[in-house]
Amino acid sequence: MKKILLLFLFVSFFGFSQIEIETTDINSENKEVSISVIEEIPLFKECEKSEKEKHIECFNEMIQNHIKSNFNYPILAAKYGIQGTVLIQFIIGKEGKITSITSKGHQLLTDEAERIIGLIPQLKPGKQRGKPVNVRYGLPITFKLQ
């Protein structure tokens, strides 16, 4: 049987995740802020003790570790040699919970990518002007058989 490997394309601070979102009316109840422009990014508990300058680095590392530790290559995708990249976006809500997960890619792969993202633990919410806000984040996940 083939060895299975997930290659996670690490998203840097200026990677795919930074889709610009209009942020002029921050008081709007459902307004989203891009992680690239937010004043205080959402944080995993493990990142709260790090220096503010290192928050995005810690956040990205924790996302990568989460994906690696929760990844299961879909059995049917492996059986039929299905590989590819899934582009996934989600919102880290004002309460720090993951919501509104969307993805593009082969259905067998997107199902797994969405499952993994749905398992992200509650985070410390991001803040803009001192108030918790919804934060949009996205990343590519590459599925590759070896």
LOBA-774499 format. One record per residue (C-alpha): x, y, z. Coordinates in pm, whole numbers, padded with zeros to 5 digits, always signed. Example, Ala and Ser with C-alpha at 12.3 -4.5 7.8 and 13.67 -1.06 7.14 Angstrom:
+01230-00450+00780 +01367-00106+00714 
This chain:
+00000+00000+00000 +00116+00353-00074 +00257+00568+00200 +00036+00868+00256 +00168+01214+00327 +00004+01549+00385 +00195+01852+00276 +00069+02157+00451 +00161+02477+00277 +00248+02700+00563 +00065+03027+00536 +00279+03322+00618 +00140+03648+00740 +00108+03766+00380 -00011+03436+00231 -00343+03330+00084 -00517+03400+00411 -00504+03772+00368 -00805+03839+00149 -00887+04202+00200 -01226+04267+00358 -01388+04609+00386 -01344+04725+00745 -01472+05083+00741 -01772+05026+00971 -01623+04818+01251 -01935+04867+01462 -02144+04658+01224 -02257+04338+01397 -02143+04097+01124 -01836+04281+00994 -01531+04068+00925 -01172+04182+00952 -00884+04018+00767 -00614+03873+00986 -00362+04082+00791 -00506+04413+00915 -00646+04328+01257 -00496+04502+01556 -00503+04195+01786 -00512+03859+01610 -00706+03561+01748 -00484+03343+01963 -00451+02983+02069 -00406+02956+02447 -00046+02847+02389 +00028+03175+02210 -00108+03413+02473 +00222+03415+02665 +00436+03494+02360 +00545+03845+02271 +00292+04040+02065 +00535+04055+01771 +00539+03674+01764 +00161+03621+01780 +00109+03567+01406 +00406+03329+01391 +00270+03132+01686 -00082+03133+01541 +00039+02995+01207 +00252+02732+01381 -00042+02619+01594 -00269+02594+01285 -00004+02382+01112 +00037+02156+01418 -00340+02120+01450 -00374+02010+01088 -00088+01761+01114 -00216+01604+01434 -00579+01571+01315 -00517+01469+00955 -00653+01146+00807 -00610+01099+00432 -00957+01005+00298 -00962+00630+00223 -01145+00666-00109 -00915+00947-00219 -00613+00728-00146 -00771+00428-00319 -00831+00624-00640 -00512+00829-00625 -00690+01159-00570 -00453+01439-00477 -00476+01814-00484 -00495+02139-00296 -00796+02253-00100 -00841+02626-00049 -01023+02668+00280 -01158+02979+00449 -01332+03025+00779 -01426+03288+01033 -01295+03302+01386 -01597+03453+01556 -01623+03717+01825 -01638+03437+02081 -01331+03264+01936 -01524+02978+01774 -01470+02861+01415 -01768+02931+01187 -01857+02968+00820 -01610+02711+00684 -01595+02711+00303 -01359+02526+00072 -01274+02465-00291 -01124+02146-00425 -01212+01780-00481 -01511+01686-00263 -01333+01397-00087 -01048+01629+00007 -01263+01927+00104 -01464+01709+00342 -01145+01618+00530 -01010+01975+00527 -01340+02109+00666 -01347+01837+00933 -00997+01930+01050 -01071+02304+01061 -01395+02235+01249 -01187+02072+01525 -00985+02386+01602 -01038+02460+01972 -01195+02782+02089 -00950+03069+02051 -00908+03403+02221 -01101+03626+01977 -00935+03889+01763 -00990+04254+01851 -01017+04573+01653 -01026+04904+01844 -01048+04704+02166 -01363+04515+02066 -01391+04147+01967 -01457+04106+01594 -01508+03830+01341 -01179+03746+01169 -01159+03581+00826 -00871+03341+00770 -00785+03110+00485 -00515+02870+00382 -00432+02605+00126 -00397+02242+00236 -00222+02013-00011 -00305+01643-00016 -00036+01432-00178 +00019+01055-00201 +00370+00915-00198 
